[in-house]
Amino acid sequence: MPSPIRFSYVLPAPASEPGWTELDQDLACIRQAGYDAVELQITDPAEFDEERFRRLTQAHALPLCAFQTGGSYATRGNCLATRDDSVRSRTVALLQAFVDLAGRWSAMMVLGSLQGRRSDEPDRAVGSARIRAAVVEVARHAADRRVTVAFEPINHLEVGFHNTIGEVAELVRSTNLPSLRMMVDTFHMNIEEPEPMASLEGISDVLAHVHLSETNRDVLGAGHWPTAGFLAALARIGYRGHCSVGVYNSRRTRQECIRRCSQELR
């Protein structure tokens, strides 16, 4: 996959795997398929066996580029937009723990789904203000630890706030915090952006991370996302970070997904 962009593959939390042997095999497949790194979805840093996972990534010479944080919205009700002060406080504390974790791995922290839905706060302006205050608090914590928080615009069917690239870019710039940047995800772009490639123009100063996911969440090439055109657009704006491939809806085995996406990238 010759490219100035570094490709990574998203794996679920080790706890969701059948066992560590399977995880070891997945990491071996990711390395053999030519990816540069791995990205991980976990629910809570306190439940993550860091040392065991570190031994595996070192054995396969695979750095960890980012942690995703959104899983506990659905499973534990963590949310930043809610009017419940105790829920917001525990969610900020969780994100700060993720920042600490990311710092130990020299990785980014991805933030998006924990914003919440409009059912958590029907008033968009009020919810957005709560989210902004919480994100600023987390980003200041991240600045002290030299960690980048990558804020992700998520489509309106899943999250009630900051759905578009423009909205997130505006929030990021308004904070004037170098530790707070933004990321884009092609699945959400396909829903929210009328001109997806054009939406990348003008965000090179704040774009820190990318998720590459098909329109149907299957392997790359199984939907209608123009992957080649998207990568060319990233190159035009000078993006040189990681591009993490995410497959979340496939009947194929994970290792088949890993290989098929690698073939599509080539």
C-alpha positions as CSV (number, residue, x, y, z in Angstrom):
1,M,0.0,0.0,0.0
2,P,2.5,2.7,-1.1
3,S,1.2,6.0,0.2
4,P,2.2,8.9,2.4
5,I,-0.8,8.0,4.5
6,R,-0.3,5.3,7.1
7,F,-3.0,2.7,7.2
8,S,-4.3,1.1,10.4
9,Y,-7.1,-1.4,11.2
10,V,-9.8,-1.1,13.9
11,L,-10.2,-4.0,16.3
12,P,-12.8,-4.4,19.0
13,A,-11.9,-4.6,22.7
14,P,-9.8,-7.7,23.6
15,A,-12.6,-8.6,26.0
16,S,-14.9,-9.1,23.1
17,E,-12.6,-11.5,21.4
18,P,-13.1,-15.3,21.9
19,G,-9.6,-15.4,23.4
20,W,-6.2,-13.9,23.3
21,T,-5.1,-16.5,20.8
22,E,-7.6,-15.2,18.3
23,L,-6.4,-11.6,19.0
24,D,-2.8,-12.7,18.4
25,Q,-3.9,-14.2,15.1
26,D,-5.7,-11.0,14.1
27,L,-2.7,-8.9,14.8
28,A,-0.5,-11.2,12.8
29,C,-2.9,-10.9,9.9
30,I,-3.0,-7.1,10.1
31,R,0.8,-7.1,10.0
32,Q,1.0,-9.6,7.1
33,A,-1.6,-7.6,5.2
34,G,0.6,-4.6,5.2
35,Y,-1.1,-2.2,7.7
36,D,1.1,0.2,9.7
37,A,-0.8,0.2,13.0
38,V,-3.9,-0.9,14.9
39,E,-6.7,1.1,16.4
40,L,-8.7,-0.2,19.4
41,Q,-12.3,0.1,20.6
42,I,-12.6,-0.2,24.4
43,T,-15.2,0.7,26.9
44,D,-13.2,1.5,30.0
45,P,-9.4,1.9,30.4
46,A,-9.8,0.2,33.8
47,E,-10.9,-3.0,32.2
48,F,-8.1,-3.1,29.6
49,D,-5.2,-5.4,30.1
50,E,-2.5,-3.0,28.9
51,E,0.6,-5.1,29.5
52,R,-0.8,-8.2,27.8
53,F,-1.9,-6.2,24.8
54,R,1.4,-4.4,24.7
55,R,3.3,-7.7,24.5
56,L,1.2,-8.7,21.5
57,T,1.6,-5.5,19.6
58,Q,5.4,-5.5,20.2
59,A,5.6,-9.1,19.1
60,H,4.0,-8.1,15.8
61,A,5.7,-4.7,15.5
62,L,2.4,-2.9,15.3
63,P,2.0,0.4,17.1
64,L,-1.4,1.4,18.4
65,C,-2.4,4.7,16.8
66,A,-5.7,5.5,18.6
67,F,-8.4,4.5,21.1
68,Q,-12.1,4.9,20.4
69,T,-14.2,5.9,23.4
70,G,-17.9,5.8,22.4
71,G,-18.9,2.3,23.4
72,S,-20.1,3.2,26.9
73,Y,-22.8,5.5,25.7
74,A,-25.0,2.5,24.7
75,T,-23.8,0.1,27.4
76,R,-23.4,2.4,30.4
77,G,-25.3,5.6,29.6
78,N,-22.2,7.9,29.6
79,C,-23.1,11.2,27.9
80,L,-21.8,14.8,27.6
81,A,-25.0,16.5,26.6
82,T,-27.3,15.2,29.4
83,R,-28.7,17.6,32.0
84,D,-27.7,15.0,34.6
85,D,-24.6,16.6,36.2
86,S,-23.4,13.3,37.7
87,V,-23.5,11.6,34.4
88,R,-21.6,14.4,32.7
89,S,-19.0,14.4,35.5
90,R,-18.4,10.6,35.3
91,T,-18.2,10.8,31.5
92,V,-15.5,13.6,31.7
93,A,-13.6,11.5,34.2
94,L,-13.8,8.5,31.9
95,L,-12.5,10.6,29.0
96,Q,-9.6,11.9,31.2
97,A,-8.8,8.2,32.0
98,F,-8.7,7.5,28.3
99,V,-6.4,10.5,27.8
100,D,-4.0,9.0,30.4
101,L,-4.2,5.7,28.6
102,A,-3.5,7.2,25.3
103,G,-0.5,9.1,26.7
104,R,1.0,5.8,27.9
105,W,0.7,4.5,24.3
106,S,1.6,7.7,22.4
107,A,-1.8,7.4,20.8
108,M,-4.7,9.6,20.0
109,M,-8.1,9.5,21.7
110,V,-11.2,9.6,19.4
111,L,-14.3,11.3,20.8
112,G,-17.7,11.5,19.1
113,S,-20.5,9.1,20.2
114,L,-20.3,10.2,23.9
115,Q,-21.9,13.5,22.9
116,G,-25.3,11.8,23.1
117,R,-28.6,12.2,21.3
118,R,-31.3,14.8,21.2
119,S,-33.3,12.6,23.6
120,D,-30.6,13.3,26.2
121,E,-31.0,17.1,25.6
122,P,-33.7,18.3,23.2
123,D,-32.3,21.8,23.1
124,R,-29.5,21.7,20.6
125,A,-27.9,24.9,21.8
126,V,-27.9,23.8,25.4
127,G,-26.5,20.4,24.6
128,S,-23.8,21.8,22.4
129,A,-22.7,24.2,25.1
130,R,-22.4,21.3,27.6
131,I,-20.5,19.3,25.1
132,R,-18.1,22.2,24.4
133,A,-17.4,22.8,28.1
134,A,-16.7,19.1,28.7
135,V,-14.5,18.8,25.6
136,V,-12.5,21.8,26.7
137,E,-11.9,20.3,30.1
138,V,-10.8,17.0,28.6
139,A,-8.6,18.8,26.0
140,R,-6.8,20.8,28.7
141,H,-6.2,17.5,30.6
142,A,-4.8,16.1,27.3
143,A,-2.5,19.1,26.8
144,D,-0.7,18.4,30.0
145,R,-0.1,14.9,28.8
146,R,0.8,15.7,25.1
147,V,-2.2,13.7,23.8
148,T,-4.3,14.7,20.9
149,V,-8.1,14.5,21.2
150,A,-9.6,13.8,17.8
151,F,-13.2,15.1,17.7
152,E,-15.4,13.1,15.2
153,P,-18.5,14.4,13.5
154,I,-21.1,11.6,13.7
155,N,-24.2,11.5,11.6
156,H,-27.6,12.8,12.9
157,L,-29.1,9.3,13.0
158,E,-26.6,8.3,15.8
159,V,-25.7,11.6,17.6
160,G,-27.7,14.7,18.1
161,F,-24.9,17.3,18.0
162,H,-21.9,18.4,15.8
163,N,-22.9,16.1,12.9
164,T,-20.9,17.8,10.1
165,I,-17.3,18.5,9.4
166,G,-18.0,22.3,9.4
167,E,-19.6,22.2,12.9
168,V,-16.7,20.2,14.4
169,A,-14.1,22.4,12.7
170,E,-15.7,25.5,14.1
171,L,-15.8,24.0,17.6
172,V,-12.2,23.0,17.4
173,R,-11.0,26.3,16.2
174,S,-13.1,28.2,18.7
175,T,-11.3,26.5,21.7
176,N,-7.8,27.5,20.5
177,L,-6.4,24.4,22.1
178,P,-3.7,22.6,20.1
179,S,-4.6,19.3,21.9
180,L,-8.1,19.4,20.4
181,R,-8.2,18.5,16.7
182,M,-10.8,16.8,14.5
183,M,-11.1,13.6,12.5
184,V,-13.4,12.5,9.7
185,D,-15.1,9.2,9.0
186,T,-16.2,8.4,5.5
187,F,-19.4,6.6,6.7
188,H,-20.7,9.7,8.4
189,M,-19.4,12.0,5.6
190,N,-21.5,10.0,3.1
191,I,-24.6,10.8,5.1
192,E,-23.9,14.4,6.2
193,E,-21.8,16.0,3.5
194,P,-23.5,17.1,0.2
195,E,-20.0,17.2,-1.4
196,P,-17.8,14.9,0.6
197,M,-14.5,15.6,-1.1
198,A,-15.0,19.3,-1.2
199,S,-15.7,19.2,2.6
200,L,-12.1,18.3,3.2
201,E,-10.9,21.6,1.7
202,G,-9.9,24.1,4.4
203,I,-9.5,21.7,7.3
204,S,-5.9,20.6,6.8
205,D,-4.9,22.7,9.8
206,V,-7.2,20.8,12.2
207,L,-7.4,17.3,10.7
208,A,-5.5,14.8,12.8
209,H,-7.1,11.4,12.1
210,V,-9.3,9.6,9.5
211,H,-11.6,6.6,9.6
212,L,-12.2,4.8,6.3
213,S,-15.4,2.8,6.3
214,E,-17.7,1.7,3.5
215,T,-21.2,3.1,3.0
216,N,-22.7,-0.2,4.2
217,R,-20.0,-0.8,6.9
218,D,-18.8,-3.9,5.1
219,V,-15.3,-4.4,3.5
220,L,-13.9,-1.6,1.3
221,G,-15.3,-2.0,-2.2
222,A,-18.6,-3.7,-1.1
223,G,-20.4,-0.4,-1.0
224,H,-20.2,2.8,-3.1
225,W,-17.6,4.9,-1.3
226,P,-15.0,6.3,-3.8
227,T,-12.0,5.2,-1.8
228,A,-9.4,6.1,-4.5
229,G,-10.9,9.5,-4.9
230,F,-11.0,10.1,-1.2
231,L,-7.4,9.1,-0.6
232,A,-6.4,11.4,-3.5
233,A,-8.4,14.3,-1.8
234,L,-6.5,13.6,1.4
235,A,-3.2,13.8,-0.5
236,R,-4.2,17.1,-2.0
237,I,-4.7,18.7,1.4
238,G,-1.4,17.3,2.6
239,Y,-2.8,14.8,5.1
240,R,0.0,12.5,6.5
241,G,-1.6,10.9,9.5
242,H,-3.2,7.5,10.0
243,C,-6.2,6.3,8.1
244,S,-8.0,3.6,10.1
245,V,-10.0,1.0,8.2
246,G,-13.2,0.0,10.1
247,V,-15.5,-2.9,9.2
248,Y,-18.5,-3.2,11.4
249,N,-21.1,-5.1,9.4
250,S,-19.8,-8.1,7.5
251,R,-20.6,-11.8,7.3
252,R,-16.9,-12.4,6.5
253,T,-14.5,-13.5,9.2
254,R,-12.4,-10.7,10.6
255,Q,-9.2,-11.9,9.0
256,E,-10.9,-12.1,5.6
257,C,-12.1,-8.5,6.2
258,I,-8.5,-7.5,7.0
259,R,-7.2,-9.0,3.8
260,R,-10.0,-7.9,1.6
261,C,-9.6,-4.2,2.7
262,S,-5.9,-4.4,2.2
263,Q,-6.4,-5.7,-1.4
264,E,-8.8,-2.9,-2.1
265,L,-6.3,-0.3,-0.8
266,R,-3.7,-1.7,-3.1
